[in-house]
Amino acid sequence: MEAPNHRVMGDTVVFVPTVGRPTTRLLLDALKPQIDQSRIHLIQRSVAAQIRDMASGMDCEFVAIADDDAVPPPNWLADARRYLADPSVAYVCGSLIDPDRDYPQMVQESWLGSLFMRKRYLPSDVGEVSELRIHGMGVYRKSAFVSAVADLGEIEMPAWENKIATWLKTHGFKVIYAPELSSKHPSRPSLWAFFRQKFKEGGGRASYLRRFPKEAAKKPFFLLPVVVFLALFVWPVNVIGVAAYFLLAWASTGDPATFPWFAANHVGYALGMLWGFVRR
């Protein structure tokens, strides 16, 4: 099937939940050749219900949602549309790929890292996938998206796409992973930025554990980074403890220079969990 021309792609609307990152300009530049700019909407909140309400009143068949710190490939929307030509397909997405393979990415992909491993999203064969492979950089069939969010209620990022994908598959739709839709998604550029990211995610994990204790019990790996970090301080802080932690980090990635990134990862999660429990 021939790819639809971007200038007649008036049946697609793109939403960009953003916190004002400077990378948003790169995203918009990548989308400019693909779709008219009037079809792109930046929103300051990352609540699925807001996108549902806005999209419901728009003349469109498909709803694309793009991360403000990712850069889609040149044919992102056209390739997605080819899959969505099948009426049973309700969502299609690709991978989030770090083009630089820097230290934060190495830590996230290691067995001692955050354990929300992006290697789950690395390119593979096209086909239906589990919710663990899904993320928010993709294109929905509007009618299915609106129905899913209306049924699910007020759901917020992160991981809202997993809940929506589960709903879609439960209701007989297909959710497709397509490698050609993979987008560039660089890791945080500094150690301080990485620490702040992990601190924030730690708070999210605390909320998850408090609100859904039965589900959290099925996923104890969320707590592993915290346990690893706290173990260092339960022991007497001595040369043996620090050396053991350093060697584990080195063995995990094969690069001793990743050690401070592991420390930032685990400290961030531990403090985020603690602060999340205190606030809630």
C-alpha positions, 0 to 999 in steps of 0.5 A, a space after each residue: 500500500 502506498 504511504 499517504 501523503 503528509 499534506 492530505 493526512 488531515 485525519 490524524 492529530 498529534 498530541 505532545 504532552 510536554 513540560 517545556 523541554 528544549 528537545 520539543 523543538 527537535 520533535 516538531 522539526 521532525 514532524 513538520 515534513 509529515 503533517 501540517 503544523 495546525 494538526 499538532 497540539 502541545 499540552 502542558 498536562 500528561 493526563 489521558 483524559 485531557 487528550 481524549 476530551 480534546 480529540 473527541 471534538 476534532 475531525 480525525 480518525 487517528 490520534 498520535 501521541 509523541 514524547 517531547 524528548 524523542 525524535 520520530 523517524 521521517 515516515 513515522 506517521 505514514 508507516 503507522 497508517 499502513 498498519 492502521 489500514 487494518 480496522 482490527 488494529 487500534 494502536 501501533 508503536 515502535 521502540 525508544 532507542 538511545 542513539 549514543 549508548 551513554 552511561 545512563 542507558 547502560 545502567 538502565 539496561 543492566 541487571 543491577 540497574 533500574 530494571 525498567 529495562 529499555 532493552 524490552 523496546 529494542 527492535 525485533 520482528 513486527 507483530 502483536 506484543 505484550 503491554 511491557 513493550 508498549 510506550 506512549 510514542 505511537 498512533 491510536 485509532 481515535 474511536 478505540 482510544 476514546 472508548 478506552 480512556 472513557 472506560 478507564 477513567 482518570 489515568 496519568 503518565 507514566 505507564 498509561 499506555 500500558 493500561 490502554 493497551 491492555 484494555 484494547 487487547 481485552 476488547 478484541 483490538 490488535 496492538 502492533 509493534 513495528 520496528 520502523 517506527 522506532 524513535 531516537 530517545 537520548 538518555 538524560 545528559 548529566 549525572 544530576 539530571 539522571 538522579 532527578 529522573 530516578 528520584 521522581 520515578 521512585 516516588 511514582 513507584 511508591 504511589 504504585 505500591 501503596 495504591 496497588 499492593 496486590 499488583 506490586 507484590 507480583 512485581 518485587 523487582 521494583 524494590 530491588 534498586 532500593 534494597 541494593 542501595 540500602 544494603 550498602 548502608 545497613 552494613 558498616 560503611 567500609 572498604 569491603 562494602 563499597 568495593 563489593 558494590 563497585 564490583 557489582 556495578 562493573 560486572 553489570 555493564 563491563 565499564 567501571 565508569 558507570 559506578 556513579 550512575 548506579 549510585 545516582 540510580 539507586 539513591 534516587 529510587 530509595 529517596 523517591 520511594 521514601 518521599 513518596 510514602 511520606 507524602 502519601 
